[in-house]
Amino acid sequence: MASIAQPNIGSARQELYRRMDKQNLAPLWEVLHDLIPAEPVTPCKPALWKYREARPYLMEAGKLITAKEAIRRVLILENPGMRGESCITQSLYAGLQLILPGEIAPSHRHSQSALRFIVEGSGAYTAVDGERTTMVPGDFIITPSWTWHDHGNPGNEPVVWMDGLDIRIVQTFGAQFHEVYPEEVQPVARSEGASVARYGQNLVPLGAAAPFGKTSPIFNYPYAKSRESLAKLAKDQAPDPCHGWKMQFINPLSGGHAMPTIAAFIQLVPKGLRTQRYRSTDGMVYSVVEGKGRISIAGEKFEFESRDSFVVPSWAPLEIDASEEAVLFSFSDRPGQEAMGLWREKRG
């Protein structure tokens, strides 16, 4: 009797689903395994962008559209598993921005937080909340949420940097705002280096309040200092088997991540080291500062060199094999995962 009734149960279920669908209802039991998988599942795929292949497109774009026209002249690094979605991981955006000599990228502000990692060229500046800072390759620069910012290039060479933004995170919460400054550039209110003098020398002005909320009050972390720190760390201790020597950029007022939604790191991988397999739940975006080598991401092999970019999806095992001493900058959505108690890693 039960075997005869079974087909009728299946038909009855489908009829139930059709009727409840009209009321915007759906059965959880039909999708439960997709919603709560045993391990992270992401459409994000491993990928590497060769800078020497991307640069000609960026320079050609520089001839066809001005920085003012484009607002921001950027080539988006689109993850091959999420084409058309303007993202490099499920939570983060990344792109390569170009500013040519004599150009200004006009001032605006938005609720999305941004970082800039300088890839090529010197002499340009970014202005944040009334203070300018000159860009040098390897510098890590922050644009805090809802701060006026513009870029200019009074120098004589093209300048390119990687943009990293929490666009998808802000979009998830439906908290996007954007405003254009009434003038092309904001007025300069403080001398260059003022933020470092106030907060970056193990000193803080008496009675100082955090100027950018949970974001670091320092918005330029110069590469020269980062590189020096890595070199001295390497003299005093053995390399971590998964990372080499890796350091985290911090907010000096809190000791936490430099940005509330994006974590940023820099690491030194010595020549000849092949790191042990490492995986974590935060998808990582990398920019190669120095060196050459090979990476394996979830078994997929790539060759990297200076100025290349690559992405490691959530929970994808990463191995780095440095044929030359390599310095890598990286960023991810780790702060949000840690705040919610979700972040997890696996070594070896």
ZAVEXZA-464622 format. One record per residue (C-alpha): residue in one letter; residue number from 1; z, x, y. Coordinates in pm, whole numbers, plus 50000, padded with zeros to 5 digits. Layout:
REM residues N
<torvex residuo="a" num="NUM" zz="Z" xx="X" yy="Y"/>
...
REM end
This chain:
REM residues 348
<torvex residuo="m" num="1" zz="50000" xx="50000" yy="50000"/>
<torvex residuo="a" num="2" zz="50092" xx="50281" yy="50245"/>
<torvex residuo="s" num="3" zz="49761" xx="50464" yy="50189"/>
<torvex residuo="i" num="4" zz="49564" xx="50146" yy="50256"/>
<torvex residuo="a" num="5" zz="49755" xx="50079" yy="50581"/>
<torvex residuo="q" num="6" zz="49711" xx="50435" yy="50716"/>
<torvex residuo="p" num="7" zz="49361" xx="50385" yy="50867"/>
<torvex residuo="n" num="8" zz="49487" xx="50074" yy="51038"/>
<torvex residuo="i" num="9" zz="49773" xx="50275" yy="51194"/>
<torvex residuo="g" num="10" zz="49523" xx="50526" yy="51332"/>
<torvex residuo="s" num="11" zz="49314" xx="50250" yy="51486"/>
<torvex residuo="a" num="12" zz="49621" xx="50082" yy="51626"/>
<torvex residuo="r" num="13" zz="49730" xx="50409" yy="51789"/>
<torvex residuo="q" num="14" zz="49392" xx="50457" yy="51957"/>
<torvex residuo="e" num="15" zz="49404" xx="50099" yy="52082"/>
<torvex residuo="l" num="16" zz="49755" xx="50162" yy="52219"/>
<torvex residuo="y" num="17" zz="49632" xx="50475" yy="52399"/>
<torvex residuo="r" num="18" zz="49340" xx="50286" yy="52556"/>
<torvex residuo="r" num="19" zz="49565" xx="50012" yy="52687"/>
<torvex residuo="m" num="20" zz="49835" xx="50241" yy="52827"/>
<torvex residuo="d" num="21" zz="49573" xx="50463" yy="52990"/>
<torvex residuo="k" num="22" zz="49501" xx="50184" yy="53238"/>
<torvex residuo="q" num="23" zz="49862" xx="50217" yy="53354"/>
<torvex residuo="n" num="24" zz="49834" xx="50599" yy="53396"/>
<torvex residuo="l" num="25" zz="50041" xx="50659" yy="53083"/>
<torvex residuo="a" num="26" zz="49967" xx="50908" yy="52804"/>
<torvex residuo="p" num="27" zz="50131" xx="50999" yy="52469"/>
<torvex residuo="l" num="28" zz="50314" xx="51333" yy="52480"/>
<torvex residuo="w" num="29" zz="50290" xx="51380" yy="52103"/>
<torvex residuo="e" num="30" zz="49912" xx="51422" yy="52129"/>
<torvex residuo="v" num="31" zz="49940" xx="51722" yy="52366"/>
<torvex residuo="l" num="32" zz="50286" xx="51863" yy="52296"/>
<torvex residuo="h" num="33" zz="50167" xx="52180" yy="52119"/>
<torvex residuo="d" num="34" zz="49930" xx="52263" yy="52407"/>
<torvex residuo="l" num="35" zz="50199" xx="52206" yy="52670"/>
<torvex residuo="i" num="36" zz="50467" xx="52411" yy="52492"/>
<torvex residuo="p" num="37" zz="50295" xx="52692" yy="52296"/>
<torvex residuo="a" num="38" zz="50480" xx="52952" yy="52091"/>
<torvex residuo="e" num="39" zz="50369" xx="53233" yy="52331"/>
<torvex residuo="p" num="40" zz="50209" xx="53246" yy="52676"/>
<torvex residuo="v" num="41" zz="49856" xx="53106" yy="52689"/>
<torvex residuo="t" num="42" zz="49641" xx="53176" yy="52994"/>
<torvex residuo="p" num="43" zz="49273" xx="53147" yy="53087"/>
<torvex residuo="c" num="44" zz="49314" xx="53481" yy="53268"/>
<torvex residuo="k" num="45" zz="49113" xx="53755" yy="53095"/>
<torvex residuo="p" num="46" zz="49143" xx="54135" yy="53107"/>
<torvex residuo="a" num="47" zz="48895" xx="54275" yy="53359"/>
<torvex residuo="l" num="48" zz="48816" xx="54588" yy="53559"/>
<torvex residuo="w" num="49" zz="48615" xx="54612" yy="53880"/>
<torvex residuo="k" num="50" zz="48443" xx="54947" yy="53945"/>
<torvex residuo="y" num="51" zz="48475" xx="55025" yy="54314"/>
<torvex residuo="r" num="52" zz="48153" xx="55225" yy="54319"/>
<torvex residuo="e" num="53" zz="47973" xx="54911" yy="54198"/>
<torvex residuo="a" num="54" zz="48151" xx="54667" yy="54433"/>
<torvex residuo="r" num="55" zz="48128" xx="54883" yy="54747"/>
<torvex residuo="p" num="56" zz="47751" xx="54845" yy="54806"/>
<torvex residuo="y" num="57" zz="47788" xx="54464" yy="54808"/>
<torvex residuo="l" num="58" zz="48075" xx="54491" yy="55055"/>
<torvex residuo="m" num="59" zz="47876" xx="54719" yy="55288"/>
<torvex residuo="e" num="60" zz="47570" xx="54492" yy="55265"/>
<torvex residuo="a" num="61" zz="47791" xx="54198" yy="55360"/>
<torvex residuo="g" num="62" zz="47901" xx="54405" yy="55660"/>
<torvex residuo="k" num="63" zz="47541" xx="54403" yy="55783"/>
<torvex residuo="l" num="64" zz="47494" xx="54030" yy="55732"/>
<torvex residuo="i" num="65" zz="47817" xx="53878" yy="55866"/>
<torvex residuo="t" num="66" zz="48064" xx="54003" yy="56127"/>
<torvex residuo="a" num="67" zz="48441" xx="54012" yy="56080"/>
<torvex residuo="k" num="68" zz="48476" xx="53756" yy="56360"/>
<torvex residuo="e" num="69" zz="48221" xx="53523" yy="56200"/>
<torvex residuo="a" num="70" zz="48377" xx="53550" yy="55856"/>
<torvex residuo="i" num="71" zz="48736" xx="53537" yy="55990"/>
<torvex residuo="r" num="72" zz="48810" xx="53770" yy="55699"/>
<torvex residuo="r" num="73" zz="48518" xx="53955" yy="55538"/>
<torvex residuo="v" num="74" zz="48639" xx="53969" yy="55179"/>
<torvex residuo="l" num="75" zz="48483" xx="53985" yy="54835"/>
<torvex residuo="i" num="76" zz="48711" xx="53791" yy="54600"/>
<torvex residuo="l" num="77" zz="48801" xx="53958" yy="54271"/>
<torvex residuo="e" num="78" zz="48745" xx="53653" yy="54052"/>
<torvex residuo="n" num="79" zz="48890" xx="53662" yy="53705"/>
<torvex residuo="p" num="80" zz="48604" xx="53618" yy="53453"/>
<torvex residuo="g" num="81" zz="48808" xx="53351" yy="53274"/>
<torvex residuo="m" num="82" zz="48853" xx="53146" yy="53593"/>
<torvex residuo="r" num="83" zz="48527" xx="53180" yy="53785"/>
<torvex residuo="g" num="84" zz="48503" xx="52957" yy="54089"/>
<torvex residuo="e" num="85" zz="48881" xx="52925" yy="54122"/>
<torvex residuo="s" num="86" zz="48925" xx="53211" yy="54374"/>
<torvex residuo="c" num="87" zz="49203" xx="53379" yy="54177"/>
<torvex residuo="i" num="88" zz="49263" xx="53694" yy="53975"/>
<torvex residuo="t" num="89" zz="49558" xx="53552" yy="53774"/>
<torvex residuo="q" num="90" zz="49679" xx="53195" yy="53740"/>
<torvex residuo="s" num="91" zz="49916" xx="53248" yy="54035"/>
<torvex residuo="l" num="92" zz="49761" xx="53518" yy="54254"/>
<torvex residuo="y" num="93" zz="49453" xx="53589" yy="54465"/>
<torvex residuo="a" num="94" zz="49300" xx="53933" yy="54522"/>
<torvex residuo="g" num="95" zz="49000" xx="54059" yy="54716"/>
<torvex residuo="l" num="96" zz="48847" xx="54361" yy="54889"/>
<torvex residuo="q" num="97" zz="48833" xx="54333" yy="55268"/>
<torvex residuo="l" num="98" zz="48607" xx="54537" yy="55496"/>
<torvex residuo="i" num="99" zz="48645" xx="54602" yy="55867"/>
<torvex residuo="l" num="100" zz="48381" xx="54814" yy="56041"/>
<torvex residuo="p" num="101" zz="48426" xx="55041" yy="56345"/>
<torvex residuo="g" num="102" zz="48466" xx="54838" yy="56663"/>
<torvex residuo="e" num="103" zz="48543" xx="54512" yy="56485"/>
<torvex residuo="i" num="104" zz="48839" xx="54275" yy="56514"/>
<torvex residuo="a" num="105" zz="48943" xx="54025" yy="56249"/>
<torvex residuo="p" num="106" zz="49090" xx="53749" yy="56472"/>
<torvex residuo="s" num="107" zz="49457" xx="53656" yy="56476"/>
<torvex residuo="h" num="108" zz="49594" xx="53367" yy="56273"/>
<torvex residuo="r" num="109" zz="49893" xx="53277" yy="56059"/>
<torvex residuo="h" num="110" zz="49948" xx="53086" yy="55738"/>
<torvex residuo="s" num="111" zz="50226" xx="52991" yy="55499"/>
<torvex residuo="q" num="112" zz="50081" xx="53218" yy="55228"/>
<torvex residuo="s" num="113" zz="50232" xx="53568" yy="55211"/>
<torvex residuo="a" num="114" zz="49989" xx="53860" yy="55193"/>
<torvex residuo="l" num="115" zz="49986" xx="54227" yy="55106"/>
<torvex residuo="r" num="116" zz="49729" xx="54491" yy="55194"/>
<torvex residuo="f" num="117" zz="49676" xx="54803" yy="54987"/>
<torvex residuo="i" num="118" zz="49446" xx="55048" yy="55165"/>
<torvex residuo="v" num="119" zz="49162" xx="55171" yy="54942"/>
<torvex residuo="e" num="120" zz="48921" xx="55361" yy="55169"/>
<torvex residuo="g" num="121" zz="48902" xx="55486" yy="55527"/>
<torvex residuo="s" num="122" zz="49146" xx="55551" yy="55811"/>
<torvex residuo="g" num="123" zz="49176" xx="55455" yy="56175"/>
<torvex residuo="a" num="124" zz="49204" xx="55077" yy="56148"/>
<torvex residuo="y" num="125" zz="49524" xx="54887" yy="56219"/>
<torvex residuo="t" num="126" zz="49691" xx="54563" yy="56127"/>
<torvex residuo="a" num="127" zz="49916" xx="54381" yy="56374"/>
<torvex residuo="v" num="128" zz="50207" xx="54172" yy="56248"/>
<torvex residuo="d" num="129" zz="50428" xx="53967" yy="56476"/>
<torvex residuo="g" num="130" zz="50358" xx="54182" yy="56783"/>
<torvex residuo="e" num="131" zz="50364" xx="54525" yy="56618"/>
<torvex residuo="r" num="132" zz="50066" xx="54733" yy="56508"/>
<torvex residuo="t" num="133" zz="50055" xx="54983" yy="56225"/>
<torvex residuo="t" num="134" zz="49775" xx="55227" yy="56150"/>
<torvex residuo="m" num="135" zz="49623" xx="55205" yy="55802"/>
<torvex residuo="v" num="136" zz="49591" xx="55508" yy="55572"/>
<torvex residuo="p" num="137" zz="49465" xx="55505" yy="55211"/>
<torvex residuo="g" num="138" zz="49748" xx="55427" yy="54969"/>
<torvex residuo="d" num="139" zz="49962" xx="55246" yy="55227"/>
<torvex residuo="f" num="140" zz="50127" xx="54921" yy="55114"/>
<torvex residuo="i" num="141" zz="50136" xx="54674" yy="55404"/>
<torvex residuo="i" num="142" zz="50298" xx="54330" yy="55414"/>
<torvex residuo="t" num="143" zz="50205" xx="54021" yy="55616"/>
<torvex residuo="p" num="144" zz="50505" xx="53788" yy="55584"/>
<torvex residuo="s" num="145" zz="50457" xx="53413" yy="55558"/>
<torvex residuo="w" num="146" zz="50383" xx="53236" yy="55889"/>
<torvex residuo="t" num="147" zz="50352" xx="53551" yy="56103"/>
<torvex residuo="w" num="148" zz="50065" xx="53609" yy="56344"/>
<torvex residuo="h" num="149" zz="49840" xx="53888" yy="56220"/>
<torvex residuo="d" num="150" zz="49506" xx="54041" yy="56314"/>
<torvex residuo="h" num="151" zz="49317" xx="54356" yy="56214"/>
<torvex residuo="g" num="152" zz="49112" xx="54595" yy="56424"/>
<torvex residuo="n" num="153" zz="48916" xx="54915" yy="56375"/>
<torvex residuo="p" num="154" zz="48898" xx="55142" yy="56681"/>
<torvex residuo="g" num="155" zz="48808" xx="55432" yy="56451"/>
<torvex residuo="n" num="156" zz="48469" xx="55562" yy="56344"/>
<torvex residuo="e" num="157" zz="48456" xx="55482" yy="55971"/>
<torvex residuo="p" num="158" zz="48463" xx="55167" yy="55756"/>
<torvex residuo="v" num="159" zz="48805" xx="55072" yy="55623"/>
<torvex residuo="v" num="160" zz="48853" xx="54876" yy="55300"/>
<torvex residuo="w" num="161" zz="49172" xx="54738" yy="55153"/>
<torvex residuo="m" num="162" zz="49280" xx="54514" yy="54869"/>
<torvex residuo="d" num="163" zz="49428" xx="54181" yy="54976"/>
<torvex residuo="g" num="164" zz="49685" xx="54017" yy="54751"/>
<torvex residuo="l" num="165" zz="49809" xx="53666" yy="54834"/>
<torvex residuo="d" num="166" zz="50028" xx="53400" yy="54673"/>
<torvex residuo="i" num="167" zz="49766" xx="53132" yy="54749"/>
<torvex residuo="r" num="168" zz="49793" xx="52964" yy="54411"/>
<torvex residuo="i" num="169" zz="50174" xx="52957" yy="54420"/>
<torvex residuo="v" num="170" zz="50178" xx="52790" yy="54762"/>
<torvex residuo="q" num="171" zz="49903" xx="52554" yy="54647"/>
<torvex residuo="t" num="172" zz="50112" xx="52451" yy="54345"/>
<torvex residuo="f" num="173" zz="50390" xx="52335" yy="54578"/>
<torvex residuo="g" num="174" zz="50149" xx="52170" yy="54824"/>
<torvex residuo="a" num="175" zz="50298" xx="52377" yy="55107"/>
<torvex residuo="q" num="176" zz="49983" xx="52519" yy="55273"/>
<torvex residuo="f" num="177" zz="49971" xx="52552" yy="55652"/>
<torvex residuo="h" num="178" zz="49733" xx="52752" yy="55875"/>
<torvex residuo="e" num="179" zz="49705" xx="52804" yy="56251"/>
<torvex residuo="v" num="180" zz="49462" xx="53001" yy="56466"/>
<torvex residuo="y" num="181" zz="49597" xx="53208" yy="56756"/>
<torvex residuo="p" num="182" zz="49452" xx="53103" yy="57095"/>
<torvex residuo="e" num="183" zz="49329" xx="53459" yy="57163"/>
<torvex residuo="e" num="184" zz="49136" xx="53697" yy="56939"/>
<torvex residuo="v" num="185" zz="49431" xx="53938" yy="56923"/>
<torvex residuo="q" num="186" zz="49801" xx="53882" yy="56969"/>
<torvex residuo="p" num="187" zz="49986" xx="54076" yy="57241"/>
<torvex residuo="v" num="188" zz="50157" xx="54399" yy="57133"/>
<torvex residuo="a" num="189" zz="50530" xx="54354" yy="57191"/>
<torvex residuo="r" num="190" zz="50675" xx="54661" yy="57019"/>
<torvex residuo="s" num="191" zz="50576" xx="55024" yy="56976"/>
<torvex residuo="e" num="192" zz="50421" xx="55136" yy="56648"/>
<torvex residuo="g" num="193" zz="50687" xx="55233" yy="56397"/>
<torvex residuo="a" num="194" zz="50953" xx="55008" yy="56551"/>
<torvex residuo="s" num="195" zz="51023" xx="54821" yy="56227"/>
<torvex residuo="v" num="196" zz="51070" xx="55146" yy="56033"/>
<torvex residuo="a" num="197" zz="51304" xx="55281" yy="56302"/>
<torvex residuo="r" num="198" zz="51513" xx="54963" yy="56286"/>
<torvex residuo="y" num="199" zz="51530" xx="54913" yy="55911"/>
<torvex residuo="g" num="200" zz="51369" xx="55203" yy="55724"/>
<torvex residuo="q" num="201" zz="51607" xx="55493" yy="55790"/>
<torvex residuo="n" num="202" zz="51914" xx="55365" yy="55607"/>
<torvex residuo="l" num="203" zz="52017" xx="55215" yy="55941"/>
<torvex residuo="v" num="204" zz="52027" xx="54857" yy="56072"/>
<torvex residuo="p" num="205" zz="52087" xx="54742" yy="56431"/>
<torvex residuo="l" num="206" zz="52429" xx="54583" yy="56477"/>
<torvex residuo="g" num="207" zz="52410" xx="54209" yy="56446"/>
<torvex residuo="a" num="208" zz="52053" xx="54222" yy="56317"/>
<torvex residuo="a" num="209" zz="51919" xx="53916" yy="56139"/>
<torvex residuo="a" num="210" zz="51636" xx="53935" yy="55887"/>
<torvex residuo="p" num="211" zz="51326" xx="53893" yy="56106"/>
<torvex residuo="f" num="212" zz="51103" xx="53761" yy="55825"/>
<torvex residuo="g" num="213" zz="51352" xx="53569" yy="55614"/>
<torvex residuo="k" num="214" zz="51344" xx="53689" yy="55253"/>
<torvex residuo="t" num="215" zz="51051" xx="53926" yy="55320"/>
<torvex residuo="s" num="216" zz="51115" xx="54291" yy="55398"/>
<torvex residuo="p" num="217" zz="51152" xx="54372" yy="55769"/>
<torvex residuo="i" num="218" zz="50942" xx="54683" yy="55704"/>
<torvex residuo="f" num="219" zz="50576" xx="54589" yy="55681"/>
<torvex residuo="n" num="220" zz="50421" xx="54932" yy="55618"/>
<torvex residuo="y" num="221" zz="50529" xx="55152" yy="55327"/>
<torvex residuo="p" num="222" zz="50327" xx="55474" yy="55384"/>
<torvex residuo="y" num="223" zz="50162" xx="55632" yy="55082"/>
<torvex residuo="a" num="224" zz="50275" xx="55982" yy="55181"/>
<torvex residuo="k" num="225" zz="50639" xx="55880" yy="55132"/>
<torvex residuo="s" num="226" zz="50569" xx="55685" yy="54813"/>
<torvex residuo="r" num="227" zz="50384" xx="55981" yy="54664"/>
<torvex residuo="e" num="228" zz="50662" xx="56219" yy="54757"/>
<torvex residuo="s" num="229" zz="50920" xx="55994" yy="54592"/>
<torvex residuo="l" num="230" zz="50716" xx="55979" yy="54271"/>
<torvex residuo="a" num="231" zz="50674" xx="56358" yy="54266"/>
<torvex residuo="k" num="232" zz="51050" xx="56419" yy="54307"/>
<torvex residuo="l" num="233" zz="51135" xx="56156" yy="54046"/>
<torvex residuo="a" num="234" zz="50897" xx="56331" yy="53804"/>
<torvex residuo="k" num="235" zz="51078" xx="56664" yy="53857"/>
<torvex residuo="d" num="236" zz="51416" xx="56525" yy="53763"/>
<torvex residuo="q" num="237" zz="51356" xx="56304" yy="53461"/>
<torvex residuo="a" num="238" zz="51126" xx="56253" yy="53167"/>
<torvex residuo="p" num="239" zz="50853" xx="55988" yy="53196"/>
<torvex residuo="d" num="240" zz="50924" xx="55639" yy="53069"/>
<torvex residuo="p" num="241" zz="50716" xx="55595" yy="52750"/>
<torvex residuo="c" num="242" zz="50570" xx="55265" yy="52873"/>
<torvex residuo="h" num="243" zz="50517" xx="55343" yy="53242"/>
<torvex residuo="g" num="244" zz="50535" xx="55714" yy="53319"/>
<torvex residuo="w" num="245" zz="50734" xx="55717" yy="53644"/>
<torvex residuo="k" num="246" zz="50733" xx="55373" yy="53807"/>
<torvex residuo="m" num="247" zz="50904" xx="55256" yy="54125"/>
<torvex residuo="q" num="248" zz="50947" xx="54916" yy="54289"/>
<torvex residuo="f" num="249" zz="50899" xx="54851" yy="54660"/>
<torvex residuo="i" num="250" zz="51215" xx="54686" yy="54795"/>
<torvex residuo="n" num="251" zz="51351" xx="54492" yy="55089"/>
<torvex residuo="p" num="252" zz="51608" xx="54734" yy="55242"/>
<torvex residuo="l" num="253" zz="51823" xx="54446" yy="55366"/>
<torvex residuo="s" num="254" zz="51866" xx="54286" yy="55024"/>
<torvex residuo="g" num="255" zz="51773" xx="54553" yy="54770"/>
<torvex residuo="g" num="256" zz="51546" xx="54298" yy="54604"/>
<torvex residuo="h" num="257" zz="51169" xx="54267" yy="54593"/>
<torvex residuo="a" num="258" zz="50987" xx="54344" yy="54919"/>
<torvex residuo="m" num="259" zz="50834" xx="53994" yy="54914"/>
<torvex residuo="p" num="260" zz="50990" xx="53671" yy="54784"/>
<torvex residuo="t" num="261" zz="50685" xx="53567" yy="54581"/>
<torvex residuo="i" num="262" zz="50508" xx="53897" yy="54503"/>
<torvex residuo="a" num="263" zz="50651" xx="54212" yy="54346"/>
<torvex residuo="a" num="264" zz="50486" xx="54546" yy="54423"/>
<torvex residuo="f" num="265" zz="50511" xx="54873" yy="54232"/>
<torvex residuo="i" num="266" zz="50372" xx="55225" yy="54231"/>
<torvex residuo="q" num="267" zz="50365" xx="55455" yy="53930"/>
<torvex residuo="l" num="268" zz="50268" xx="55806" yy="53830"/>
<torvex residuo="v" num="269" zz="50117" xx="55862" yy="53485"/>
<torvex residuo="p" num="270" zz="50097" xx="56233" yy="53395"/>
<torvex residuo="k" num="271" zz="49782" xx="56385" yy="53248"/>
<torvex residuo="g" num="272" zz="49773" xx="56353" yy="52873"/>
<torvex residuo="l" num="273" zz="50034" xx="56076" yy="52847"/>
<torvex residuo="r" num="274" zz="49933" xx="55774" yy="52644"/>
<torvex residuo="t" num="275" zz="50184" xx="55505" yy="52722"/>
<torvex residuo="q" num="276" zz="50336" xx="55285" yy="52457"/>
<torvex residuo="r" num="277" zz="50226" xx="54923" yy="52439"/>
<torvex residuo="y" num="278" zz="50391" xx="54713" yy="52705"/>
<torvex residuo="r" num="279" zz="50371" xx="54342" yy="52779"/>
<torvex residuo="s" num="280" zz="50539" xx="54111" yy="53029"/>
<torvex residuo="t" num="281" zz="50504" xx="53751" yy="53138"/>
<torvex residuo="d" num="282" zz="50388" xx="53840" yy="53489"/>
<torvex residuo="g" num="283" zz="50013" xx="53901" yy="53503"/>
<torvex residuo="m" num="284" zz="49965" xx="54235" yy="53682"/>
<torvex residuo="v" num="285" zz="49696" xx="54336" yy="53932"/>
<torvex residuo="y" num="286" zz="49630" xx="54712" yy="53969"/>
<torvex residuo="s" num="287" zz="49459" xx="54935" yy="54222"/>
<torvex residuo="v" num="288" zz="49394" xx="55297" yy="54117"/>
<torvex residuo="v" num="289" zz="49499" xx="55538" yy="54391"/>
<torvex residuo="e" num="290" zz="49436" xx="55868" yy="54216"/>
<torvex residuo="g" num="291" zz="49311" xx="55998" yy="53884"/>
<torvex residuo="k" num="292" zz="49107" xx="55893" yy="53584"/>
<torvex residuo="g" num="293" zz="49175" xx="55759" yy="53239"/>
<torvex residuo="r" num="294" zz="49142" xx="55479" yy="52992"/>
<torvex residuo="i" num="295" zz="49330" xx="55154" yy="52949"/>
<torvex residuo="s" num="296" zz="49357" xx="54915" yy="52660"/>
<torvex residuo="i" num="297" zz="49438" xx="54554" yy="52754"/>
<torvex residuo="a" num="298" zz="49491" xx="54325" yy="52454"/>
<torvex residuo="g" num="299" zz="49270" xx="54565" yy="52258"/>
<torvex residuo="e" num="300" zz="48987" xx="54563" yy="52516"/>
<torvex residuo="k" num="301" zz="48903" xx="54914" yy="52642"/>
<torvex residuo="f" num="302" zz="48816" xx="55014" yy="53001"/>
<torvex residuo="e" num="303" zz="48756" xx="55346" yy="53181"/>
<torvex residuo="f" num="304" zz="48919" xx="55371" yy="53525"/>
<torvex residuo="e" num="305" zz="48888" xx="55606" yy="53819"/>
<torvex residuo="s" num="306" zz="49013" xx="55625" yy="54178"/>
<torvex residuo="r" num="307" zz="48971" xx="55301" yy="54380"/>
<torvex residuo="d" num="308" zz="48900" xx="55080" yy="54078"/>
<torvex residuo="s" num="309" zz="49092" xx="54753" yy="54029"/>
<torvex residuo="f" num="310" zz="49198" xx="54586" yy="53706"/>
<torvex residuo="v" num="311" zz="49405" xx="54290" yy="53588"/>
<torvex residuo="v" num="312" zz="49640" xx="54255" yy="53292"/>
<torvex residuo="p" num="313" zz="49699" xx="53888" yy="53194"/>
<torvex residuo="s" num="314" zz="50041" xx="53750" yy="53113"/>
<torvex residuo="w" num="315" zz="50180" xx="53885" yy="52782"/>
<torvex residuo="a" num="316" zz="49868" xx="54097" yy="52718"/>
<torvex residuo="p" num="317" zz="49968" xx="54438" yy="52572"/>
<torvex residuo="l" num="318" zz="49876" xx="54729" yy="52800"/>
<torvex residuo="e" num="319" zz="49831" xx="55096" yy="52709"/>
<torvex residuo="i" num="320" zz="49737" xx="55366" yy="52962"/>
<torvex residuo="d" num="321" zz="49581" xx="55698" yy="52863"/>
<torvex residuo="a" num="322" zz="49557" xx="55935" yy="53162"/>
<torvex residuo="s" num="323" zz="49287" xx="56202" yy="53135"/>
<torvex residuo="e" num="324" zz="49395" xx="56317" yy="53482"/>
<torvex residuo="e" num="325" zz="49724" xx="56265" yy="53660"/>
<torvex residuo="a" num="326" zz="49700" xx="55906" yy="53782"/>
<torvex residuo="v" num="327" zz="49876" xx="55701" yy="54050"/>
<torvex residuo="l" num="328" zz="49858" xx="55323" yy="54018"/>
<torvex residuo="f" num="329" zz="49964" xx="55052" yy="54262"/>
<torvex residuo="s" num="330" zz="50032" xx="54710" yy="54114"/>
<torvex residuo="f" num="331" zz="50158" xx="54365" yy="54210"/>
<torvex residuo="s" num="332" zz="50256" xx="54045" yy="54030"/>
<torvex residuo="d" num="333" zz="50441" xx="53713" yy="54060"/>
<torvex residuo="r" num="334" zz="50760" xx="53855" yy="53904"/>
<torvex residuo="p" num="335" zz="51005" xx="53746" yy="54181"/>
<torvex residuo="g" num="336" zz="50939" xx="53378" yy="54118"/>
<torvex residuo="q" num="337" zz="50967" xx="53419" yy="53742"/>
<torvex residuo="e" num="338" zz="51295" xx="53609" yy="53777"/>
<torvex residuo="a" num="339" zz="51436" xx="53348" yy="54015"/>
<torvex residuo="m" num="340" zz="51365" xx="53077" yy="53755"/>
<torvex residuo="g" num="341" zz="51491" xx="53285" yy="53463"/>
<torvex residuo="l" num="342" zz="51147" xx="53298" yy="53304"/>
<torvex residuo="w" num="343" zz="51048" xx="53666" yy="53321"/>
<torvex residuo="r" num="344" zz="51036" xx="53849" yy="52989"/>
<torvex residuo="e" num="345" zz="50906" xx="54188" yy="52870"/>
<torvex residuo="k" num="346" zz="50840" xx="54358" yy="52538"/>
<torvex residuo="r" num="347" zz="50825" xx="54736" yy="52496"/>
<torvex residuo="g" num="348" zz="50652" xx="54925" yy="52219"/>
REM end
